[in-house]
C-alpha cells in the first residue's frame, strides 16, 4: 500500500464523529460550483447530522441558496484583498472544524488552509502535469474515460468514505426566481409560449460558436417546433446577444442578457424546451434543472472534466482535430489562426442534435 492510500485509510479510521463540522471551499465560477453539488450530496448522505459550510465568492452564493446539503453559506466579497482574506481565515479559525475540503486549490484557498486549523484536510489535485502534457505535447495520460470534475473533487474525499451517487448536479430554485423570469417573458408574450434558450456568450472568444450559426440553428428549430427564442447571458454578453437577435424579429425573439439575476436566468433555462449553448455556466445550470442541452465545445475537450455531468438529456457537439485542446480554459484567439474547432461545426449538426433531444 502506498503512503497516500495508507494515510487515507488512517484518516477514515480516525474520524470517528457522527456529526462532523465540514468546510468546503470553492470560490468560483458558475460551473465549478455547480459541479461541487454531487459532492455536497455525498457528504450529507455520509453524515446526515453533520454541519456543512461552504465558502465562495459573494456573487456565486446564489447557486447554493436553498440547497438542503449546505447548512451555512460563507462569502468573500468580490475583489477582496489578502488582508480581508486573512481576517476571514482568522474568524473561521475560532471554530472547530473536523474536515476542510479545498476544492479550489488556489493561492487564496491555500491561504485559508494555512490560517485555520482542521482535524483533516482534503485538497483537490489539479493534475497540472497531465493537463500540460496533453495541451502542449498531445500526450494523453488521462486514459479512455477521463474523470469528470465532480469525480476529481470526490477523489480527495475518498479517504473519508465519500462516494458519489448516480445523480446530476443540483440547483434549487424557488417561486421568486421563477416569477422574475416569467415576468420578463409575459411582458413580451402574454400567452407565455413555449421557447428555446440560446447562450451564445462565453468568457473566452475561442469558446464561442459563430453568432450567425447560433441564429441559423435556432431559427430553424423554432420554426419546426413552433417555439419562441430567448437569449440569455450576463451583461458582458449583451452585445453578442443583440447581434444574434438581429437575425430575428421582436415577435419571435427576446433578449434577456443582463436583465435577469443568476437565479432568474436559471429559471428561464428551466422553463425552456431546450438550451443551445457554448461551454458556459448556463450549460451546467441546464443539467442541474433537467433541461435538454446541446453544448458546443471548441478549444477544450472531455479530458478537462467539464462536459455535462450525468445529464440524461445532453448531446455535446465537437470536432475531432489534432490541435484540441489548445488550452484548459480559453484563449483570445486561435493559436493556429484557423479556428476550425468552431468553424467546422455547421448549424445542421447542432440542429440535428437538438431535434433528437426534442423528439425524445
GIURQUI-V304057 format. One record per backbone hydrogen bond with DSSP energy under -0.5 kcal/mol. CO is the residue of the C=O (numbers start at 0). NH is the residue of the N-H. If there is no record, write none. Layout:
# GIURQUI-V304057
co-><CO,CO>
nh-><NH,NH>
This chain:
# GIURQUI-V304057
co-><1,2,3,4,5,6,7,8,9,10,13,14,17,19,19,20,20,21,21,22,23,23,24,26,28,29,30,32,33,35,35,36,37,38,39,40,41,42,46,49,50,50,51,51,52,53,53,54,55,56,56,57,59,60,60,61,63,65,66,68,71,71,73,75,76,80,81,82,83,84,85,86,87,88,89,90,91,94,96,97,98,98,99,99,100,100,101,105,106,107,108,109,110,111,119,121,126,127,128,129,130,131,132,132,132,133,137,138,147,148,149,150,151,152,153,153,154,156,156,157,160,170,173,174,175,176,177,178,179,180,181,182,183,184,184,188,193,194,195,196,197,198,203,204,205,206,206,209,209,210,211,212,213,214,215,216,217,218,219,220,221,221,227,228,229,230,232,233,234,236,237,238,239,240,241,242,243,244,248,248,251,253,253,255,255,260,261,262,263,264,265,266,267,273,274,274,275,276,277,279,279,280,281,282,283,284,285,285,287,291,292,292,293,294,294,295,298,298,298,300,301,304,307,308,309,312,316,318,320,330,333,338,338,339,341,343,345,345,346,347,348,349,350,351,352,353,354,355>
nh-><5,6,7,8,9,10,11,12,13,14,15,16,48,21,50,97,98,23,52,100,25,54,102,56,32,33,34,35,36,38,39,40,41,42,43,44,45,46,49,51,21,52,70,71,23,55,73,25,75,59,60,60,62,63,64,64,66,67,69,70,53,73,55,57,79,84,85,86,87,88,89,90,91,92,93,93,94,96,118,119,22,100,101,121,24,102,123,109,110,111,112,113,114,115,99,101,130,131,132,133,134,135,136,137,138,137,139,140,151,152,153,154,155,155,156,157,157,159,161,160,162,172,177,178,179,180,181,182,183,184,185,186,187,187,188,191,227,272,229,275,231,277,206,207,298,208,278,212,213,214,215,216,217,218,219,220,221,222,223,224,225,226,195,253,197,255,257,236,237,240,241,242,243,244,245,245,246,247,251,252,228,230,255,258,259,264,265,266,267,268,269,270,271,196,276,293,198,295,279,282,283,284,285,286,287,288,289,290,170,274,294,314,276,296,316,278,324,325,326,303,304,148,309,168,311,292,296,320,323,205,336,341,342,343,344,345,348,349,350,351,352,353,354,355,356,357,358,359>
